[in-house]
Amino acid sequence: MERGLLETYVRDYIQLQQTPEVLFTWHGGEPMLRPLTFYKQAVRYQQYYGRGRQISNSIQTNGTLLTPEWCQFLHDEGWLVGLSIDGTKEMHDAYRVDAKGEGTWQRVVDAIHMLQDYGVEWNAMATVNHANVSQPLAFYTFFRDELHCQFLQLSPVVERIRHHSDGRHLAQLFDENCAIAPYSVKPAEWGKFLCDIFDEWVRHDVGEMFVNVFDATLAGWMGVAPGICVYAEECGHAVVMEHNGDVYSCDHFVFPQYRLGNILTDGLPQMVYGEKQTAFSRLKKDSLPRQCRECEWLKACHGECPRLRFLHTADGEPGLNYLCAGYKIFFQHVAPYMDFMRNELLAGRPASGVMTAFV
């Protein structure tokens, strides 16, 4: 990204926000491939155009390029780091290898220790895939007991293969009859994985360790907006800008038909609040099949992410989420606990009381 484009982005993004706090999220690819000077310049632009507003930054990285200089910057500027690590060495190195084909786990763990030494706030971002889905307790306790992680974000890996003439090999939502990639999770695996981790969490770690799926599920039970777009009633609030200024509806939909325009020529407010993005946002709710609209767990799921709605219902209606069966297993399992925590919170008591209520 050229400096002029960076300045335009920072200026327009700040002007777009309607709240006192402005949050910038830097991700890729690998955002630390850009030199530290790039982000120092971004901070200078934020200070200039923010004019006293509270500016926050988060960066999502695999950690392999982290240095003491980076850590000092992240600490001094108060940046939050989302660090990708998929569990134990065996789990992580199954798919996260470098250009030489060598595992990156040790470098990532060293990066976490460096962040901790510098007092940098960090969250773990873990994909759940074929290599770790069958070992939920070993996965969870690694983050809790070895990394002392307080915030854990889980992301199920589901990809379909479709070879294209331009070299792409991943399918789009509307592609049909595509094979599921072998590294993906299966619906029942995902459901059991969540249940097993939840059983450990709900007995020992409520209020101490925060798992995004559990937090979002409780939000659904409470009737409030979850902190994750995939479980929200509507989506479209996570637009993404590429290095050349092109803006797309979502980072899962960076395809030509979801391009909103370019920040240098089309204006960020017009793209974010325009008719095309509004239609994209509403489509998540409007396209739900009847089976989902009548489902008892709609409050917690809302059909999950549209990118995974490539199945048909029992009635032959399109738009069923691939992971639906797994979520049903999970929601059915956690319902008594969620009911209890909801009632506790409504009564003004902490949800952590659940840890002793079901002994």
N, C-alpha and C positions, 0 to 999 in steps of 0.2 A: 504494500500500500504506500503510495507516494505521500509526501508530507502535506501537500495541498488537500488531498482527499481526506487525510486524517483530520486536518483542521475542520474541514467542512462537516465531517461526520460528528466530531465532538460538539461543534457549535449547534448543529441542527438537532442532535439527539437531546442535548440539554434543553433547548427551546421547546422541544416536543413534550417534555414531561410536565405533568400537572400536579405533582406532589413536591414537597420541599426536598426530599431526598432523591437523588439521581443515581441509579446503579448501572454501571458499565460491566458487561461480561465479555471477556476476551477468550475465544476458543478457536479451534481449527478443525481439522489438522492439528498440528502442534504449534501453539502460539509462541513458544519460546524459541522457535526458529528465527523470529524477528529479534534483532539485537535489543539489549536493554535500553539503549539510547532512544529507540522508538517509543517505548512506554514512558520514559522520562519526559519526552516531548508531549506525549498524550496528556500526562499529568499537568504540564504547564498550560496546555490548551484548556484543560478542565478548570484550572484555577482562574484563568482569564475569563472564560465565558460563563463559568459558574457564578461569579460575582457574589460570593458569600453563601451559595447554596451548599448543602451537604452532599458531597460526591463520594460514592463508594465504588470500589472495583473488585471484581473477582476474576480469576484466571483459571482455566481448566487445562491441565497439563499431564503428561505421562511422567514428568519428574526427571527424566534422564539427562536433561540439559541444565539442571539446577546447579548453581554455584553459590559460594558465600556472598559474592557481590549481589546476585539476584536476591538472596535471602535478606540481606541488609535493606535493600530497596523495598521488598515486600513488607518487612517489619516497619520501616520508617513511614511508609505511605498507608499502612493499615489495610493491605489487600488480603482478601480471602482466597485461599488456594484450594481448588478442587483437584485432587490427585487421583489418577486412575491406577488402581491395583486390584487384581481379581482374586485375591486370597493368598494361600500359602505358595511357596515356591513352585511346587508341582502344578498347582492350578494356574497360576499366573503365566508361567513360562510355556504352558501348552500352546498359547496363541500369541502372546506378546513377546516377540523376538525382534532383534535389531536387523540391520541390513546384512549382517553376516550369518543370520540364522541363530544367533545366540540369545539365550534368555535374558530378560532385563530386570528380573525380580530384585536381585541384590542392589542394583543401582536405584531402583525405586524405593526400597526400604531405607537405603542410605540417605536418599533425598528427604524422606519423612523425618528421619532423625535430625537432619540438618535444619529442617523447618522448626522442629521442636526446640532445638538448641537456640535458635534465633527468636523464639517466641512468636512465630508466625501462625496465625489461625488457619487450620486446614480441615477439609472434609475428605472422606474417602469416597470415591466413585467407582463402583464395581459392576462389571457386566456379569450376568449369570448365563453361563453357556454350557455346552456339552461336557466340558472338562471339570466343572465344579458343582453342577446342579445336583449330583448324587451324594455330595458330602456337606450337607447344610450346616451341621453343628461344627465340624472342623473349620468350615468357612467363617462362620459367625464368631466363634471363640478366638480365631486368629485376630480378627479386627479388635475384639474387645480386650483380650488378655495380653496379646503380644504388641499390638500397635497402640493400645489405649485410645482407640478411636471413639469420639463422642457422637459424630454425625456420619451416618452411612447411607449412601444413595445406591439403590439397586436398580439395574437396568437389564431386563431380559433380552437376550440376543435372539432375534428371529429375522432371518433373511431368506429370500427366495432367489434362485438362480435363473437368469435369463440373459443369454449372450447377445450382445448388440454389435453392429458393424463397426462402431467407433471404439470398441474395446471394453465398454462397460459390461459387467457381468451380473449386476443386481437388477432385480425386477422392480417395476413401478407398481403402484396400487392396482391399476386397471389391467395389468398383464395377467393372463389366465394360464392355467395348466403349467405352473412353474414348480420345479422341485424345491423342497425346503433344504437349505444349506446344512451340511452335516454337523456344523458347529452350533446349530441353533438348539434352543430348549423346546421340549414338547409340552403341550398344555398340562397334562397330569403331573409331569416333573416339576413344572413351575408352581403348581398348587401345593404339592407336597413340600417342596423346598421352603415356601413361605410359611406353611404350617409348622414345620419343625423349628425354624428360626423363631417364629412367634412364640412357641411354647417355652423356649428358653428365655426370650426377652420378657414376656409377660410375668414370669415368676421371679426375675432377678433384676431387670434393668430399666423398668419404666421410670422415666424422669431422669435417668442417668445416661442412657444411650438412645439416640434418636434415629430411627430407621424410616426413610421417606415413605415407603409403602404403608407402614403401620400408621404414621402420622396422617397421611392422606385418607386412609380408611376411616380413622376416627373423625376426621373433618367431615367426611360424607355422612357418618352417623349423626353428627351434630347439625348437619344442614348448613354448613359454612363452606366457603370456597377452599379447596385443597391447595397445598403449596406446589403441586405438580400439575402441569397443563394436561397431561394424558388422562387424568381422572376428573377434569373439570367438565362442566356441562357443555361449554363451548370452548374452542381453542382459537388460535390465531393471534395470541399475544406474545409469540416468540419468533417474531420475524428475524431474519438473518441477513447480514450484509457481507458480501464477498469482498475480496481484496481490491477488485476493480470498481466497487461502488454499486454493483448490482444488488438489488434487494429482493428477497423471496419470502413467500408466505410463512415458511417454517424451515428449520434446519433439516427436517426429514423429507422435505418436498422441494429440494433444490433441483427442479426440472424446468425446462423452458415454459411449460404452461402455467407454472406458479410464479414466474418472474413478475414483480410488481413495477419494475422500472429501475432507474439508476439515480442515486442520490444527487449527482451533479446536474441532472437535467429534469428530474420529475418532482423533486420536493419530498422530503420525508413525511410530513404530515399528510400530504395527498395520497401517498402510498399506504401508510399505516392505517389511516381512517377512511380510505377510499372504498368505493363500491366493490371492487374485486376482493379486497381483503375482508370486508364485512361479510361477503357471500361465503368466503372460505371459512370464516369463523362459525357461521351459522350452520354450515353443512354438516358439522359433526353431530349436532342434535337433530337436524331435519332429516338426515339420511339413516337414522337408526331403524332397523327392521322392527316389526311388531314384536317379535320374541324378546328383544331388548327393552322395548318400551313397557312391556308387561312384566318384566323380570323384577323379583323382589329385591335384588341387589343393585338396581339401577342407581340408587342414591350414592353408592360407593364407587361405581365403575364408570357410568355414563358411556359405555361402549369402548372405553380405553382409547388408545391412539388410533386415529383413522388409518394410519399406514399399515396396520395389521388387520384391517377389516376386509379380508379377501376370501372368507368362507361364505357359504350359504346356510341359511337356517333349515330346520327340518321341513319347513313349508316351501323351500326353494327360493326364499327371498335373499338377495345379496346383502352384504354389509355386516356379517357376523365376524367378530374379532377372533383371530386364530387362538388366542389364549383364553377364550371364554370359559371353557370347561375347567381350566386350572383356577381361574378366579372364583368360580362357583364353589370349588372345593375349599378354597381359602376363606371366603366370606361365611360359608356355612360353619366352618370350624371356629372362627373368631367371634361369631355373633354374640354369644353370651358375655364374653369379655368386653366387647364394644358397648353392649347395652349397659353393663355395669359402669364402665368409665364415663359414658355419656351422662348417666344419672349422677355420678359423683361430681362431675364438672358443673352440671346444672345446679347442684346443691351448694356449689362454692367450695367443694373439697377437691384435693388433688387426685388425679387419675391413678397415682401410684398406689392407692389403696387396693387396687386390683391384685397386687402381688400376694396379699394375704387372704383375699376373699375366696379363693378357689383352691385352697390347700386341701 
